[in-house]
Amino acid sequence: MKISIGNDHAGPEYKKAIVSMLEAKGYAVTNYGTDSEDSVDYPDFAHPVAQDISEGKADFGVVICGSGNGIAMTVNKHAKVRAGLCWTKEIAYLTRLHNDANVVSIPARFTSIPQAVEIVATFLETQFEGGRHQNRVDKISKMC
């Protein structure tokens, strides 16, 4: 499975821990994030992740910024992307189970690194339930 990851200056250490976990589980990871805590603009790192999802170059994406909101808003501008802002593993589970999200957005200033790793692992291990949720997911995509 292929994962694209992008982060701004709030997330280099988060990204490092998440990439380590992903690679240990055998995922192929494409890294678009910064490795510095110097201020950068999160859209510069979000758009490449979203393009990978839209073009089928990645199965899932992980994006990280301070609140998780701006980077989620950015990736959600792209067709075929459904990003969910997740600050607990339970929300990550439901975001996949009910919304078939393909990008998880991590709020670095509101989660610990171990929590973020657990959120991403839960997100990737959860399958979309389909059924009554499929019609809703179809309606999300219909507007694109």
C-alpha positions, 0 to 999 in steps of 0.5 A: 500500500502507498501512503503520501505524507505532508506536514508543515513546521508543526509536524516534523517530529510527528511525521518522523514517528509516523513514517517509522511506523508505516515503514515498519508495517511495510507501507511505501511512503512518499514524503512531501513534508518539511523536516524543519520547524522554520515557518512554511505554508502548509498548502505547499505540502498538502497539494502534492499529497492530495494530487497523489490521491486524486491521480491514484498514485497513493492509496491514502494520505496523512497530513499534519499541521498545528490545528489540522484544519488548514491542511485538511481544508486544502486537501479537501479542495481536490477531487477524490479526496475525503480528509478527516480531522482526527484527534483521537483514534475513535474519530479516526476509526469512524472517519474510515468506517462511515466516511471512507476518508482517504486522508487523515489530518493530524492536529500536532498542537492538540495530540501527542506523538504517540497519539498521532501514531495510534490515530494513523494506525487505526485509520489505515487498519479500518475498512469502510463499512459501506451499506447505508454510508455509501449513499452519503459518500457518493453525495460528497463526491457528486459535488466535485 
